[in-house]
């Protein structure tokens, strides 16, 4: 029987990074994409025609099957964490989404399930693996985060001063630690100081240290953060909060690589890399005379912009799995995942506190939930009235199509013909699907170049 939409063809699904398979009304596998082969270690020819329960031996096959629930309730199941058994007999953690497949007359003829390998997320909890990767705790597969990941090794290889910009809670310190761990200074310490959390009168002593007798109660010499970070990296968080007077001293260190401890008379040479971070617009602070222009140019040698969570919503399911896995490790109660309605709430929420707020929301919810699946009643009260995205807009197949088309357009700078060729479809099919899925196509198709 012919599917209602030929876009879900095997050749196209092989371009998708997530595993995808479909079943007929008898629960026998009818398609199995290349990513599914890689994640499970099973060959397409070996699974086609076999019952999905027999193939996957999943932790929810006995009860709570996502495909069965989706078909019986005529409603999509979104991003639930489970285990499947691969070809080697090993348990593989995946997050699944499931939806209904219909024929041209609208009759249910089977289902589709997508699954994402969470092994990389779980490996991030292993300290040796984190240290070797240099990306401890950073989770994200969105294009916005991929651009950051691509930049990190290049930035780390140099010894230039780095400015990390981003809203509060986006993970700027994690990015700074990744730069340090990927650099040649990794065997030396990384020392962090929050410039906005320490009064200005104490910050100078914290940074540069002091000599005995420099002020009341200074009974002996004390090294500052610059001395402690010698040979390594000094992370200056919220550098936009530093007073103009202290900015002058920071400028000297950046220019001459020397400083004087408070109460000292001799300059001390220091070999330290500076990574600064701010949630404020330093350029605007310069224009308003709050931040020194010369210090700004010294700090802003290499800039990394960390995107807010609202601009990388596709990372939310992976972040949820990451945080829940951490909570389960620390507690006896086991949280299986979040209910579809909770996922819709979180996908629609603006997250003014970014990743840190998501972590707090999940911790709050997991405490109230105790075990099992987090539901809407477990969410903090402020999310009770959050507007949810309609379920039809997050059906797995539609999500795959939207992400697939948008990524191809991004890769080819809006060139529709090149994006269509990349996907293996006709350009008019791409145009029709983009309009159907609400993807804004550029006015120009990316081929036209201005005449000179």
SULTAFEN-V63872 format. One record per backbone hydrogen bond with DSSP energy under -0.5 kcal/mol. NH is the residue of the N-H (numbers start at 1). CO is the residue of the C=O. If there is no record, write none. Layout:
BEGIN
((NH:CO) (NH:CO))
END
This chain:
BEGIN
((4:102) (8:5) (9:7) (13:9) (14:10) (15:12) (16:13) (19:115) (21:113) (22:31) (23:111) (24:28) (25:109) (27:24) (29:50) (30:22) (31:22) (33:20) (37:33) (38:34) (39:35) (40:36) (41:37) (46:43) (47:43) (47:44) (48:44) (49:29) (50:47) (52:27) (55:51) (56:52) (57:53) (59:83) (61:58) (69:65) (70:66) (71:67) (72:68) (73:69) (74:70) (75:70) (77:98) (80:96) (81:336) (82:94) (84:92) (85:56) (86:84) (86:90) (87:40) (89:86) (92:84) (94:82) (95:116) (96:80) (97:114) (98:77) (99:112) (101:110) (103:107) (104:2) (106:103) (109:101) (110:101) (111:23) (112:99) (113:21) (114:97) (115:19) (116:95) (118:93) (122:118) (123:119) (124:120) (125:122) (126:123) (127:125) (130:126) (131:127) (132:128) (133:129) (134:130) (135:130) (138:135) (139:137) (146:142) (147:143) (148:144) (149:145) (150:146) (151:147) (152:148) (153:149) (154:150) (155:151) (156:152) (157:153) (158:154) (158:155) (162:274) (163:302) (164:162) (164:276) (165:163) (165:304) (166:278) (170:167) (175:171) (176:172) (177:173) (178:174) (179:175) (180:176) (181:177) (182:178) (183:179) (183:180) (186:183) (188:185) (191:189) (191:233) (193:235) (195:193) (195:237) (197:194) (198:194) (202:199) (203:199) (204:200) (206:202) (207:203) (208:204) (209:205) (210:222) (211:262) (213:218) (214:211) (218:215) (219:217) (222:210) (225:206) (226:207) (228:224) (229:225) (230:227) (231:271) (232:229) (233:189) (234:273) (235:191) (235:233) (236:234) (236:275) (237:193) (237:235) (239:236) (239:277) (241:238) (242:239) (247:243) (248:244) (249:245) (250:246) (251:247) (252:248) (253:249) (254:250) (255:251) (256:252) (257:252) (257:253) (259:268) (262:209) (264:261) (268:259) (270:257) (272:270) (273:232) (275:234) (275:273) (276:162) (277:236) (278:164) (282:280) (285:281) (286:282) (287:283) (288:284) (289:286) (290:285) (291:285) (296:292) (297:293) (298:294) (299:295) (300:296) (301:299) (302:161) (302:299) (304:163) (306:165) (306:304) (307:305) (311:308) (312:309) (315:312) (316:313) (319:315) (320:316) (321:317) (322:318) (323:319) (324:320) (325:321) (326:322) (327:323) (328:324) (329:325) (330:326) (331:327) (335:333) (336:334) (336:372) (337:372) (339:374) (342:339) (343:339) (344:340) (345:341) (346:342) (347:343) (348:344) (349:345) (354:351) (355:169) (356:169) (356:353) (357:353) (358:354) (359:355) (360:356) (361:357) (362:358) (363:359) (364:360) (365:361) (366:362) (367:363) (368:364) (369:365) (370:366) (371:369) (372:334) (374:337) (378:375) (379:376) (383:380) (384:381) (386:383) (389:344) (393:390) (394:391) (395:392) (399:395) (400:396) (401:397) (402:398) (403:399) (404:400) (405:401) (406:402) (407:403) (408:404) (409:405) (410:406) (411:407) (412:408) (413:410) (414:409) (415:412) (416:414) (416:445) (419:415) (420:416) (421:417) (422:418) (423:419) (424:420) (425:420) (430:426) (431:427) (432:428) (433:429) (434:430) (435:431) (436:432) (437:433) (438:435) (439:434) (440:438) (441:439))
END
